[in-house]
Amino acid sequence: MALTDTALRNAKPKAKAYKIYAGEGLFLLVNPTGGKWWRFKYRVHGKEKQLSLGTYPEIGLKLARERCTQARKDMENGIDPALNRKAIKFAAPEDVTNSFEVVAREWISKRAAVWADSHSSKIIRRLELDIFPWIGKRPINEIKPPEILSALRRIENRGAGDTAHRALQNCGQIFRYAVATGRAERDYAADLRGALAPVKEGHFAAITDPKAIGGLLRAMDAYHGSIVTKCAMRLAPLVFVRPGELRKAQWTEIDFGTATWNIPAERMKMREAHIVPLSRQAIEILEELKPLTGDSL
């Protein structure tokens, strides 16, 4: 039987919230208090998300479906409808499609497919804290270099020179995207090359003395804590992967026959599958570990 507005209007609250589905991903959430909210459930890069489409009966079945259809169109164009709505909300009405923030969030949503979630989050957070408050609502084709520099100076003045340079790089990427999509004439951020104070290059701390490395390996072998942790410490110098990749490893990724570890693309920083050859010693550690864990290493 087809769902009708009458059926929705007559839906009664129950002891627990429940859903009335009205199409692919579209449902009406009925709360115990009697409130009724439209929701659109969708996935972006494998992650489930929900978009609010309004309340019933203010938003009827027909309009809810229309809004759902528009959200699907955004997804087909590579745009996360939730991010798009947030950008529109904070943009001035007359600048809905051309504000710096709208273009920035659209650019991020286009790149998210090849970025790790943590990388996307860092860029969004940087822009939300240091750039959007100053130029986010401005039409991107009207923003000039002094406005960008003013925002970057605020970052510099609090002693975050590296963040200022990264923010400038992001602004340039956003302007170039705006040029490519016909919303700006050129990359004004490029005019600021050399305007920021240079950042002194640093290096990550590392042991380079062979004797000290030997001492570190012996200390790891002498660890007397959890057997799983000890196996992970012994594996780390044999596979040379990031700690997060090792921590989230699954037995289904290990091929004992070919002595390889196949890390799927979604867990790699650059979103490319990675094959790790496993030495005899690594295989021995994994065989020792397998009876002690479940699906994960």
Buried (B, 14 or more C-beta within 10 A) or exposed (E): EEBEEEBBEEBEBEEEEBEBEBEEBBBBBBEEEEEBBBBBBBEBBEEEBBBBBBEBEEBBBEBBBEBBEBBBEBBEEEBBBBBBBBBBEBBEEEBEBBBBBBBBBBBBBBBBEEBBEEBBEBBBEBBBEBBBBBBBBBBBBEBEEEBBBEBBEBBBEEEBBEBBBBBBEBBBBBBBBBBEBEBBEEBBBEBBEEBBEEBEEEEEEEEEEEEEEEEEEEEBEEEEEEEEEBBBBBBBEBBEBEEEBBEEBBBEBBEEEEBBBBBEEEBBEEBEEBEBEBEEEBBEBBEEBEEEEEEEB
